[in-house]
Every structure is written in structure tokens, then in C-alpha cells.
Amino acid sequence: MINILIAEDDADLRINMVDILELEGHKVTAVDCAELAISACEQETFDIALMDLLMPGMTGVEAISNLRQLNPFLAIVIITAYATVDTAVDAMKKGADSVMTKPFNAGELLMTIKRSIAEKQLLKSASDIDPDSVYAALANPLRRQTLKQLGTHKQLKFMDLCRLVDVEDHTKFNFHLRQLKKAGLVQQNENKIYLLTTTGQFVLQNHNLS
């Protein structure tokens, strides 16, 4: 379940958005101005805020800095009927994650929310990384190769991993896997199958592991 905040002064559109999102099983708080959205963020932690650009009082873009101070990892989408390149660029510069143009359908709304939250989660996982622990884990070529194989194959059993990284000493390889798990890069599921964590995926995508 995603916790969603909506600030939209058009009552019909606001109700319509709430109906769509609640049908998807999400928790929704809807208000009619940016000031009330900021107040709501002071009381509760939201995953995403959908902010109308033009409302009585503060605009959606003007509210971004206040919302970010309260929740640095809040995904923020600016909604506007007057989208231009300049509008979008200005909103992004001020900290918006996305700009959505009215009118939009349910599919566009849900996809924008999903994409914006996924991007924010990736940033959050990156901020949780302990650089020293990660670099220590990546110092060994065997561990780098393990990450690459898990990135390629997604999920692997212990013996398959041994074969793919060409290791015969299972005790030695177990030690390296423990180091990768300790660094938060690799995890095991309930079936003892190895896979990358979100942090491991981020590191693999953003570091040259050759």
C-alpha cells in the first residue's frame, strides 16, 4: 500500500483521483491547497505528493522546498493544465520528480506514481550505502564476479554460483558471500537462493565491476 498525498483545488478532479487510487488499495489524503499539504506532511509520512501547480495561495512548486524539508525522500509530482517545456524545467529545478499534464487517465496516473516512487527508492537505497563497507566488499575480484553473475541471472543457488565464478573451494567462497551479505549487497530468500539487494543492484549499475 502506498501512502499518497493530493493537493488539488478542483474538487471533481480531486475526488476522481482519490477514487482511482483507493480502488488500487492505496491510502490517500486529499486537500485543496499547498498549505494544508504541508500541514499534512508535518503529521504523517507520505510516499508521494501529487501537487497541483496553480492553487489559491502557495503554488505546488513553491511548496516543494517545505515538503522536502519534512521528508527528503518524498516523491513529488506537479500536475498542471498548462504544461510547457519551461514549466516542466522550472518544476524539476525546484525539486519535482515529474510533471503530469491535465487531463490524464487512470493508467497515466498510476504509472507516474509507480515510476516516481521507484526512482525515489533507488536514491534512498543509495543514501543508505556504507561506502567503506561496499568498497571493501568490492576489493576482491571473486566478489565482483559474484555480483555480476547475480546481476545477469537474478537468482542463483550456491552450487550454480560456484560454477559460474569458477570456485572449487566452497569454504572460501562461503566467506566471500558472507562479506557481500554483510555489506548489504547480497541476500538469500527463504529457499536459500542468492540474489542482489536493491543496494547491490544500484552498486552494480553505477560501478565498473570489470
C-alpha positions in Angstrom: 0.0 0.0 0.0 1.3 3.4 -1.0 0.5 6.5 1.2 -0.4 9.3 -1.2 -1.0 13.0 -0.6 -3.0 15.0 -3.1 -3.2 18.8 -3.2 -5.8 19.9 -5.9 -8.3 22.7 -5.7 -10.6 21.3 -8.4 -13.0 19.3 -6.2 -14.2 17.0 -9.0 -10.7 16.0 -10.1 -9.6 15.6 -6.5 -12.5 13.2 -5.8 -11.8 11.3 -9.0 -8.1 10.8 -8.2 -9.0 9.6 -4.7 -11.5 7.1 -6.1 -8.9 5.7 -8.6 -6.2 5.4 -6.0 -8.3 3.9 -3.3 -9.6 1.3 -5.7 -6.0 0.3 -6.2 -5.8 -0.2 -2.4 -3.7 2.9 -1.6 -4.1 5.2 1.4 -5.0 8.7 0.2 -5.1 12.1 2.0 -6.6 14.9 -0.2 -6.6 18.6 0.5 -7.4 21.7 -1.6 -4.2 23.8 -1.1 -0.5 23.6 -0.7 -0.6 25.0 2.8 -2.8 22.1 4.0 -0.5 19.6 2.2 2.5 20.9 4.2 0.5 20.6 7.4 -0.4 17.0 6.5 3.3 16.2 5.9 4.0 17.6 9.4 1.6 15.0 10.9 2.3 12.0 8.6 4.9 10.4 6.4 3.8 10.0 2.8 5.4 8.1 -0.1 4.4 10.6 -2.8 2.7 14.0 -3.1 0.6 15.0 -6.2 0.6 18.8 -6.2 -1.5 21.0 -8.5 0.7 23.8 -9.9 -1.8 26.6 -9.5 -3.9 26.8 -6.4 -5.2 29.6 -4.2 -2.2 30.8 -2.1 1.0 28.9 -2.5 1.7 27.1 -5.8 2.6 23.4 -5.9 6.1 24.3 -7.0 6.6 26.8 -4.1 5.6 24.1 -1.7 8.3 21.7 -2.8 11.1 23.0 -0.5 8.8 22.8 2.5 7.8 19.3 1.7 11.4 18.2 1.1 12.5 19.6 4.5 9.8 17.5 6.1 10.5 14.3 4.1 13.7 14.3 1.9 12.6 11.1 0.1 9.1 12.2 -0.7 8.4 11.7 -4.4 6.7 14.9 -5.7 4.6 15.2 -8.9 3.5 18.6 -10.2 0.1 18.5 -12.0 -0.7 21.3 -14.5 -3.1 22.1 -17.3 -0.6 24.5 -18.8 2.5 22.3 -19.3 5.2 23.8 -21.3 8.9 22.9 -21.5 9.6 25.9 -19.3 7.1 24.9 -16.7 8.5 21.3 -16.6 12.1 22.5 -16.4 11.3 25.0 -13.6 9.4 22.4 -11.6 12.3 19.9 -11.9 14.8 22.6 -11.0 12.8 23.3 -7.9 12.8 19.6 -6.9 9.8 17.9 -8.6 10.3 14.3 -9.7 7.8 14.5 -12.5 5.3 16.7 -14.2 1.9 15.4 -15.3 -0.4 17.3 -17.7 -4.2 17.5 -17.3 -6.3 15.8 -18.5 -4.8 12.4 -17.7 -6.3 9.0 -17.4 -6.1 6.4 -14.6 -3.3 4.5 -16.3 -1.1 7.6 -16.6 -1.8 8.5 -13.0 -0.9 5.0 -11.7 2.2 4.7 -13.9 3.6 8.1 -12.9 3.1 7.3 -9.2 4.8 3.9 -9.6 7.8 5.3 -11.6 8.3 8.3 -9.3 8.3 6.1 -6.2 10.7 3.5 -7.7 13.2 6.3 -8.6 13.0 7.7 -5.1 13.6 4.3 -3.5 16.7 3.9 -5.6 18.0 7.2 -4.3 17.1 6.3 -0.8 18.9 2.9 -1.0 22.0 4.7 -2.4 22.0 7.1 0.6 21.9 4.1 2.9 25.1 2.6 1.4 28.1 2.5 3.7 30.9 3.4 1.2 33.7 1.8 3.2 31.9 -1.5 3.6 30.9 -1.6 -0.1 34.5 -0.8 -1.4 35.9 -3.4 1.0 33.4 -5.9 -0.4 34.3 -5.0 -4.0 38.0 -5.1 -3.4 38.1 -8.8 -4.2 37.7 -9.9 -7.9 35.8 -13.0 -6.8 33.1 -10.9 -5.1 32.9 -8.5 -8.1 32.3 -11.5 -10.3 29.7 -12.8 -7.9 27.7 -9.6 -8.1 28.0 -9.6 -11.9 26.6 -13.2 -12.2 23.7 -12.4 -9.8 23.0 -9.3 -11.9 22.9 -11.4 -15.0 21.0 -14.4 -13.7 18.9 -12.6 -11.0 18.7 -15.7 -8.7 21.2 -18.5 -8.2 21.8 -21.5 -5.9 25.1 -21.8 -4.1 26.4 -24.5 -6.4 25.4 -22.7 -9.5 27.2 -19.6 -8.2 30.3 -21.6 -7.5 30.3 -23.0 -11.0 29.7 -19.6 -12.7 32.5 -17.8 -10.8 34.7 -20.9 -11.2 35.4 -21.6 -7.5 36.1 -25.1 -6.2 36.8 -24.2 -2.5 33.3 -23.9 -1.1 34.5 -22.8 2.3 36.5 -20.0 0.8 33.5 -19.0 -1.3 31.2 -19.0 1.6 33.4 -16.5 3.3 33.2 -14.1 0.3 29.4 -14.5 0.2 29.2 -13.6 3.9 31.2 -10.4 3.2 28.8 -9.4 0.4 25.8 -10.1 2.7 27.4 -8.1 5.5 27.9 -5.1 3.1 24.2 -5.3 2.2 24.8 -6.2 -1.4 23.6 -9.8 -1.5 20.7 -11.6 0.3 19.2 -15.1 0.5 15.5 -15.8 0.1 13.5 -18.4 2.1 14.8 -21.1 -0.3 18.4 -20.2 0.4 18.8 -18.9 -3.1 21.1 -15.9 -3.6 20.0 -12.6 -5.2 21.1 -9.0 -5.2 19.6 -6.5 -2.7 18.3 -3.1 -4.0 21.6 -1.7 -2.9 23.5 -4.4 -4.7 21.6 -3.6 -7.9 22.4 0.1 -7.5 26.1 -0.6 -7.0 26.2 -3.0 -10.0 24.6 -0.3 -12.2 26.8 2.5 -11.0 30.2 0.9 -10.6 32.5 -0.6 -13.2 33.0 -4.1 -11.8 35.2 -5.4 -14.6 
